[in-house]
Amino acid sequence: MPPAHGSAPPIGQYILKVHGRCDLACDHCYVFDSLDQSWRDKPRLMSPRVVHTAARRVAEHAAARGLPRVRVVLHGGEPLLVGARRMRGALTILRSTIGPVARLDLVMQTNGLRLDTAMCQVLKEFGVRVGVSLDGYREANDRHRRYASGAGSFPQVQAALALLRTPDFRELYAGILCTIDLANDPVRVYEALLAEQPPRVDFLLPHATWEHPPVRHGADPTPYATWLSAIHRRWLADDRPIRIRMFEALESTGRGGPSGSEQLGADAVDLVVIETDGHYEQADTIKTAFDGAPRTGLNVFRHRVDEVAALDPVAGRQTGIDGLSPVCRSCPVVSQCGGGLYAHRYRPGSGFDNPSVYCADLRVLVDRTNEESRMHAESKPDDSGAMPSTLIEQIASGFGDEATIGWLAEQELAITRALLFAIVDQQGPSDAWDILGTVEAKSPEAVRDVLGHPYVRPWAVDRLRGGGVCRLGALAAASAVRAGIAVEVGVEAVDGVVHLPHVGTAYLPPGTSGPVRVTFDGSELVVTADAGEPIVADPSRPAPTRAWQPARQVTFPDGWAVLIEDGDPLRARHRWPVVDRLRDGEEQAWRSALTEAWRLIRAETPGYVPALRGALRTVVPLCADEDGAQRASTARHAFGSVAAALPGPADLAVLLVHEFQHGKLGALLDLCDLFDLDSDASVKVPWRPDPRPVEGVLQGVYAHAAVADVYRVRAGRDASAGQQYTKYRQWTLDAITGLRATGGLTPLGTSFVDQVEAAVLSWET
């Protein structure tokens, strides 16, 4: 196979066959029980010479391509057959050779039979994560995973999993791999796997091709979809107690994210196998296609990894949807299915240029899981306040679905409420507080809207610190007006301004400060100060006057609305000065720019739409930079607000996505410790001249990844966007490397950063 792609994408994942034989005789194995029997001609063990040469090739490739991270999976056969002493030797070589060049993630996939304390201690020393194969309950597992004698392996696998659950070795436990068999009860399989408390479960469709199709029982045309759907429904009913890669992949791809799975989605597959004799091969799974299917003819002694990456079959698997068959590319669910597993597409005569042999099952599974997830979210609102099990994954994906963002917004509102209670406890009850309670009893949504205004919480924080005026009267008045309830309440004016969140702003004579009265009779609003004429307004009619400006709401064609906030005095919390009250022409410019920016976001990057719709409430106009530089900002504690100087719509779309990422991550940081709060580490980042603290770098990583994503979409039609994509993508990856080096991330923070990096690395360079 001659090289064809001179500048092929890099390879970041390697399967290292440290042992070429197995102590089980599973009859569904894609290595030993397939058309390709080349294992018979290869050494049993990978020698130290092969390990060292392979490690050198991996390090050489990582250094040449600037890869920040490399993943090596110890595999077989059965990798535990090498024993603890040889395993230590191989791991020492891998760490010492690859570690100085790139972060090395080590994983092992094993049947678990020989996993003991001595081996676990070696694996722990080198940071190896362990995945174990188990097909469910005893009868299900022993249907295929048997010794050559016919005896089942279930008790031995259970013992291995029990060892991984112990406190000493829990950190090694990566998850369980389960191969589907229609003869097994799906719910019993799920329950058996759940009992083993795995961090993650991978369900594997049995290996099959169009020449050798999968077993199908009865009249059901899509029995594998039926089998998996039974588990999906139970998993949802149980509130996702464990991570199931296939279901998470469908959820992620459904909102435009990566799948993180070879079985689904169109993620690039940058994987190469290194056999016990040092030969490079393609993925083991295609051994089921024909004899010699994975062969490349290249080996670690004579060939660099770049030469493998340039082979047509290897490079072709990194082209995403473009590399699929015409039938797949025209399918409405291709972004979620991704054509299925590469090996399952094989048909004699047309090779792998076909839909999956599981095509019908995958189509039904995608539709069913999408609908079941939607119905579950609608029919079972989470009133417990418990953190969603997929919160970190949802936010780390860069997006966040409607349910997740809704939950985050609820937590931010709960924090605001708690701050208000603290203020009342500190300063005593008042008429305004009583009015808020009365309005909430009659119209809770009106109070929610007002307390959800982004600048209520910053005021509450300031007030508890002894600063600012009391705004409880303004909150009570605004809530009553929103609810249409008559009210009279004292409100504090600040330098001639009385702002009622979500209602409008009254402009009193300049310098007027202190108490004024707000009266609302159900239709007419009157603001009365000791000096000057009363200000009279009709909140139901958005007609501004010199003394009254109603809240400026922009409603887009799809029904979503956002406020242009130029009246709240507390909006001036950003790095740059805010614009004073907008003139009519300026307001119209903002309305037009926001409408077009929203259209672009929906068309170009729809994955960000649910989060923006779910939580962005206000846009604050900033003063333009004299030199024409773009200005945009978010304020800590002001969740749901973005500030910007008015750019063109295309740039505004980028700024909205970019800045709201800061808001999302800020809300997550209110709830989760992603970094050590006592860390004084700093990181030199490419976008700032000064070293940044861990939190600042984390924020930059998250926001810049989204900017790269937007420019990635635009790159195909705009050369300058391609340059921006390359710049922001590299900024993100470099900063992630710097973050890890600080040691300031918590385990949860490390997981979050790993997932952000995985999403970025899945994009084409």
N, C-alpha and C positions, 0 to 999 in steps of 0.2 A: 504494500500500500504506500505509494509515494506521497510525501508531504505536499499539501496543497495550499495551506493558509500560512503565509510567511509571518503574519502578525496576529496569530490566533490568540484568543483570550488565555490568561494564565490558568494554571491548575493549582487549586488550593486544597484539594482533598485526596488522600491516598489510602487505599486499602492494602495493608501489609500482611501477606500470607505467611505468618511466622511458623505455622505448621500446616502441612498439606494433607493430613489424615484426620479422621474423626473417630471417637469412641462410641458414637451412635450410628445406627443404620436407618435414618429417617427416609421413608419412601417418598417424601415430597421435597427432598433436597435438590436445589438447583445446581449443586456442584457435582455430587456423586451419582445422582439419579437423573441425569439429563443426557441429551444427545452428544454433548461435548465431554469426552472422557480423557482429556489431556492431562488430568491430574495423575493418571497412572504413570506417566513418563517423567514426572517431576520429583525432586527430592522430598523426603518426608519433612525435613527441617530446613528452615532458612538459616544458612550459616552466618556467623558473625561477619564474614567478609561481605556477604550480600547485604546484610543489615547496614553495615558501615557505608558501602557504596551507594545504596539506596538513599540513606540519610544525607550523604554528601550531594547527591543529585537534587534532592528536595531543597536543601539549603541553598544550593547554587541557583536554582530556579526562583526561589523566594527572594533572594538578594537581587537577582537581575531584574525581576519584575516589581520589586518594591512591595512585596506582599507583607502586610502587618501581621498576618495570622495564617497558620497552616494547621490542618486537621489530619491526624493519622489514626486510622482505625486498625487495631490489631485483630486479625481475622484468621480463618482457616478454610477448610478443615476446622479443627478445634484448637484455638490458641493456647488453652491451658495445658495442652499436652507437652509444651516445651518445658514445664516445670519452673519452680520459683527461681532457681539459680540462673538458668538461661534467660528467663524473662527479665531478671534484673540486669543482665548483661546487655540485652537488646535495648531496654529502656534507657540505660546509661548512655549508649551510643546515640540514640535518638535525641535525648535531651541535650547532650553536650555538643552535638553537631548542628542541630536545627535551632535550638533555643537561643543562641547568640544572634541569630539572623531574624527570626520572627517568633511571635508568640505561638507556642506549640500546644494544641489541644489534643490530648490522647484519649482514645476511646477503645473499648474492647467489646466485641460481640461474641458471646459464649453460650454453650448449652448449660453451663454451670456445674456440671457433674464433678469436676475436680477443684472447685473453688473451696479453699480452706483458709484458715487463719494466716498461715505463712504466706500464701499467695496474696491475700488481701493486704497484708502489711507491705509487701513489695509494691503493689498497685497504689496503695495510699502514699507511699514515699515519693512516687513519681507523678502523682496526680492523675491517675487513669480512671475514667468513668466507665462503668460496667453495665452493659445491656445484656439481659438474659432472655433466652427463647423459652416460651411456655405457651401452650395452646389452650389453656383454660383449666377446667376441672380434670380429675384423674382420667376418666374415660376419654375425654376429648384429647387431652395431651398424649395419652398412650396409644391413641389410634394410629399415630404416625411416628412420634418421637420415641423410638424403641431401640434397644440394643440388638445386635445381630442375632442373639439368641431368641428374640421375640419379647423379652421382658420389657416392661415399661420403665420410664425414667422419672415419673412424677415425684416420688419421695425424695430423690436426690436433688431435683431442681428446687423443690420446696425448701430443703435444708440450705441450699445456696442462697435463696432469697431471704430466709430467716437470718442468715449471717450478714447479708447486706443491710438488713434493717436494724442491726445492733448499733448502739451509739458510736462505737469505735469506727464503723465502716459505712455508716449511712451516707456519708458524703460521696462514696463511690457509686452509689445506686443511680443508674441513668434511666432505667425503665425496662419494659418487657416488650418483646417482639412476639406477636401471636399470628400464626397462619390460619386463615379461615378455612373451615370445612363445613359444608352445608349440613352434614350429618350431626353436627354438634348444636346443642341448644344455645342460641346467641345470648340470651339473658343469663343463663347459667355460666357461660363463658365469661361474660362481663363481671358477674358477681365473684367468680373465682379469681379473676385478675384483680379486682378491687380489693379483695381480702389480702393480697400481697403488698398493698400500699405502695405501688410504684409511682415514681414522679411522673412517668409518662407511659402510654401504651401505643404501640404501632400495630395496626392491623394490616396484614399482608395478604393480598389476593393471591390465590394459588397460581404458580407460574404456568402459563399456557400461551399458545400462539394460535393463529388461524389454521395452521396445519394440525395442531394438537389442541383442540378447544377445551375449555374447562368443563368439568362435570356439572350437569344441570339436572335437578330432580323435579319431577312432576310437570305440571302445566304452566307454572310461573315462568314467564319469559325473562324475568330479571331477578332470579333468586338471590344473587349476591347483594343487590340493592335492598331486597326485603330483609335479608339477614342483618345487614349493617343498620338499616333503619330501625329495627327492633332495639338495637343497642343505643342508637342515637336518641330515641324517645325516652328510654330509661335514664340515660345520662343527663338529659335535660331535666327530667323529673327529679333527679337527685341533685340538681344544681351543680353539675359539672364537678364532681368530687375529685376527679383525676384529669390530667391532660390526655387527650386522645388526638394524636397527630392528624389523622385523616379528617376528623371533624373540625379541628382548629384550622386546618389548611383550607377547607371549604369556606369557613367563615372569613378567613383572611382574604382569600382570592375574591370572595363575594363583594368585598369593599375595596377591591383594587390593590390589595397588598400581595406580598409573596406567599407561596405555599409552604416553603420549608420542607417539602416532601418530593421525592422522586416520583411518587405514584400519581400526584395531582399537580395541576398548575403547570405553568410554562417556565419555571425557574431554570436558569442555566445550570447544567450538570457538569461541574468542573472536577471530575473524578477519574482517577486512574488506579488500576490494580497493579501491585508488584508481587509477582509469584515467588514461590520459594527458591526458584533458580535465578531470580533477578529479571525475568522477562516482564515487560510492561504489557498489560492487557486491559481491555475495556471491562465494564462492569460485569460481574459474575452472572447476573441475571440473564444475560443474553446467551449463556451457554445452552439455554433451552431451545434456541432457534435452530442451530445446526452445528455440526462438528467443526470446530475452529472459529466459531463466530466471534469470540472476544480477542482473537490473536492480532497482534500488531506487527510482530517480527522484530521488535526493538527490545533492547535490554539495557539495564543500568550500567553495564561495563563499557558499552560502546556508544550509547546515545544519551543525549541530554533530554530533560523533560520537555523543553521547547519543541523538540522534534516529535514527541508524542502529541503535544498540544496542537501541532500543525496538521495532523492527520485528518482527513475529511470526516471520518466517522466520529472522531473526538470533538473537533471544532464545530461540527454540525450540531452537536447536542447543546451548544451554548447560544443558539440563535432564537430560542424562545418559540413563540407562536409561528414565526416566519418559517421555522424548520419543520412544521407539521404538514400533513397531507392536505390537499385542497378540500377534501371532505371535512376535515377537522377545522380548518381555518374558516369555513363558512358556517360552522355550528354556533348557535347563540350562547352556549355555555362553555365555549372553548377556553375562556379566561379562567374558569374554575377547574374544568377537567384537565386541560392542558394536553389532551391526547392520551392520557394515561401513561403507564409505565412503558418505557421504550421497548423492552423485550416483548411486551404483549401485543405489539403492532406487527410482528413478523408474519409474512405470508410468502411462500415460495413464489418466485417470479417477480414480485414487486418489493421484496426486502422489507424494510421497516417503514416504508412510505404508505402507511395505512392507518386507519383508526385502530384503537385498541380492540382486541377480541372481547373485552368487557365493555365496549362502547355503549350498548343499550343499558347495562347496569349502571354505568357511570352517569349517563344522562338522567335516569330516573333518580339515582341517589342525590345528584346535585339539586334537582327540583324538590325532592322530598325534604332534604335537610334544610334547604332555604325556607320552605314553607313551615316546617316544624319549628325552626328557630324563631321565625316571625310570630307564629301563633303562641309559642311559649312566652315570648317577651310581652305580648299583648294580654294574654290571659292570666299571667302570673306575675303581677308587679311585685317588686321586692319591697315589702313594707318593713322588713326587719332592720334595714340599714346596714346589713352585712356587706362587706366588700366583695364585689364580683370576683369570682375565681380567676377570670381572665383579664383583670384590670391592667396588670403590668404588660401582658402581651398586647392588649388592645392599644394602649398608649404607646408602647415601644414600637408598634408597627408604623407609627407616624400618623395614624388616622384616629381611631376610636369610633365605634358604632354609636347609634343613637342611644341605646340603653346605657352604655358605659358613660358617655358624656352626660346623659341625664342624671346618672347616679353621682358623678363628680359635682355637677351643679347643685344637687341636693345637699351634698356635704358642705359645699361653700356657703349655701344658704343657712345650714345648721350652725356653722361657725359664726356667721353674722348674727343670728338669733342669740347665740350664747354670749356674744359680746354685748348685745343690747341688755340682756338680763344682768350682766355684770355691771353695766353702767347704772341700771336702776338700783341694784344692790348697793352700789357705791354712793349714789347721789340721792336715793330715795325715790318713791313713786311720784307721779305727777298726773295732771289731767290728761296730758298728751298720751301717756302710757295707758291710761284707762280707755281713752278713745281708740287707740290701736287695738286693744282687746275686744272692744265692742264691735268695731268694724270687722275684725277677723272672724268673729262668731257668725256674722251675717254674710261676709264675702271674703273667704280665705284667699281666693285667687288675687284679689286686689292688693292685699297685704303682701302676698308672695311677690307680685310684680314690683312693688315699691321697694321692699327689702332686698330684692334681687338686683336692684340697680347697682352697677359696679362700684360706685363711689360712696355707698353707705358703709361698707366695711372699713375702708380707710379712715373715714370720719370716726367710727367707733373705736378703732385702734388709737387714734390721736386723743380722743376724749378720755379714754382710760389712762392715758399717759399724762393727763392734766392739761391738754391743749384743746383749742377750738371752742366754738360755741355749741350749745345744745341743739341738736337737730330733731329731737323727738317730735316737736310740734310740727315740723315740716313733713316728717314721715306720716304722722297721724292725719294731717290735712290732705296730703297726696293720696293716701289710702282711701279716705272718705270720698274724695272727688272721683277716684277711679271706680269706687263702688256705687256712686250716685247717692250717697247718704249725706244728709244735712249735717253740718258741723260748724262749730266756732271754737277756735283754738289759738293760743299764743304761739308765735313763731319768732325766731331770732333772725333779724336782718344783718347782713354782712356787707358793709360799705355800699349800701344802697341796693343790695340784691337779696331777693327772697326766692329760693329755688325749691320747687316741689318736684321731686323725682318722678319722671314719666308723665308729668302734667304740664309744667312750663315754668317760666321765670318772670318774676315781677321786678321792674326797675324803678326804685324809689329815688328821690333826690340824692345826688352823690353825697357820700359821707354819712348817710343814714345808717345807724347801727343800733342794735338792741331790740327789745320786744316790739312786735307789731301784731295786729290781729288779722287772722284769715277767717273769713266767713263764707260758707257755701250753703245755699238753700236748696240744692238739688239741680239747679240749672245755671245760676249766676255765682261767680266767684268774686269776692271783694277782698282786697288787701288794704288795710288801713294803718297808717302810721300817724304819730302825733303831728308831724309836719307834712305839708303837701296834700294834694287831693287824693282821695281813695282811688285805687286802681280797680277797675271793673272789667271782668273778662267772662267770656262764655267758653268753658273748657271743651264743649262739644263741637265748637267751630274753630278750626285752626287758622284764624285770621290774626296775624300779628298787628300790634300797634306800637307806638313809641315806648309805652310803658309795660307792655305785656308781650311775651313771646311764647307761644305754645311749644310744647316739645316737638322737635323736628323729626318726624318719623319717615323713613324711606321704605316703602313697600314694593317688593320686587314682583315681577310677573308670576313667579311660582308661589306667591303668598307669604314668603318670609319677609320680616321687617326688622330694621335696625334703626337706632336713634343716631342722629348727628348731634352730639352733645357739645353745645357751645354756650350753655347757660350755667352749669353747675360750677360754683367757685372751687370746689374740691378737685376739679379735673386737672388743675395746674400742678400735677405731681410728677411730671415727666422731665426728661433731660433737657428739653427745649421749651421755650415759651409757647403758650397756647394762643390761638386766635381769639380776639374779642368777638362779640356777637356778629355773626355773619350778615353781610348785606344780601339783598335778594339775588343779585347775580352770582355771588359767591356760593350761596346755598344751592342754586340751580346747578352750578358747576360740580358741586359735591354729589348731588343727586344723580347727575348723568354719569359721573365717573364711577360711583358705587354700583349703579345698575349695570354698566358695561363690565366692570371688574367681576361682579357676581356671575354674569353670563360666562365670562372666560373661565372662572373657577369651575363652574358646573360642566363646561365643555371639555376643559383640559385635564383637570385633576379632581374628578368627582369623589375620590376617596376622602377628601377633606371636607366635603359638604356636610355630612351628618354632624360633625363636631361644631362647625361654624353655625349651622342652623340651630343646634341644640344649646349653645352657650354664649355666642357673641351677641352682646346687647347694645353696645354703644361704640361709635367711632368719634374720636375727639380730633378736630382740626388743629394742627400745629402751625406756627409761623414758618414760612419757607426760609431755607438757608440762603444767605446772600450770594454764595458762590454756586448755588444751584444743586448742591448735594442733597441726596434723599434723606429725609428724616422720618423715623418711625420709632415707636416705643410702646412698652407696656409698663404698668405700675404694679409693684408687689401689693397684694391684697385686693387689687381692683380686678378680680376675675370677671371676664366677659367684656373687657374694654380694650380697644386698640387705638393708639394715637398716631397720626401721620400728617405730614405736610402734603398737600394735594399734588400727586404726580399724575402721569397719564394712566388710563385704565389698566393697561398691561402691567405696569409697574405696581399699581395699587393692588392688583390681584396677588402679586408676589408678596407684597408687604403684609396684606391681611393674613395670608397663610403663614408667613414667617412669624409675625408677632403673636398670632394666636397660639402658635406652638409654645411660646414662653408661658402664656396663660395656662394652657393645659398642664404643662410640666410643673408650674407653680402650684396648681391645685393638687397634683399628685404628691408633691413634696410636703404639702400640708398634712398628708395622711401617711406617707411612707418614708422611711429613712433610706435614701439611696446613697448617702455619703456620710462620713463621720463628721458630725457637727464640730468636733474639737480639732479637726485636721487643719493645720496651717500651711499645707502644701499648696504650691502654685504651679501653673503650667504656662509655658510660652506657647501662645497660639498664633496662627498665621494671620488672623483678622484683627489683632490688636497689638500695639507696640509694647504694652506692659504685661507682665505675667498675670494670669488670672487665677482666682481661687477655684477650688474644685467645683463648687456650685455654679460659678460663672461659666466654666468650661462645659459642664454638663448641659447647661442651658444653650450654649452655643452649638454644641453637637446636635442637639435635638432640633433646633431651629434651622441650622444650616443644612441638615439632611433634607428637610422639607423644601428648602429653596432649591437644592440640587434636583429634587424630584420634579419641581415645576419646570426648571430649565431643561431637564431630561426630555420631558414631553415636547417642549418647544424646539429642541435641537434639530429635529428632522427638517424643519422649514426655516431655520434661522441660524446662520453660522455663529453669530455672536452669542446666541443662547447656548450653543454647544460648548463654547469656551467658558461660559459661566457655569454650565453643568460640571465640566471637568474641574474647574477651580473649587466650587463648593463641595463637590464629592470628595476631593482630596483633602480639603480643609477638615471635613468631618472625620475622615479616617485617621488623619494625622493627630487630631485632637483626642480621638478615642485611644490611640496608642499612648499619648501623654497622660490621659486620665488613668489608665491602668497602671502606669509606672509610679503614680503617686501613692498607691496603696490606700487611698482615701475612700474608695468605694466600699459600701457594705455588700454582702453577698447578693442582696436584692438589687442593689445598684449595678453590680457586675452583670447580673442576668439581664437587666434592662439595657445596659450598654451593648452587651453581646447581641441582643435582638435587633437593636438599631443598626449595628454594624452588619449583621446578616442581611438585613433588608437592603442596605446600601450596596453591599458586595454583590447582591443578586442582580443589580442593574448593569447593563452593558457599559463598558468604558468607551 
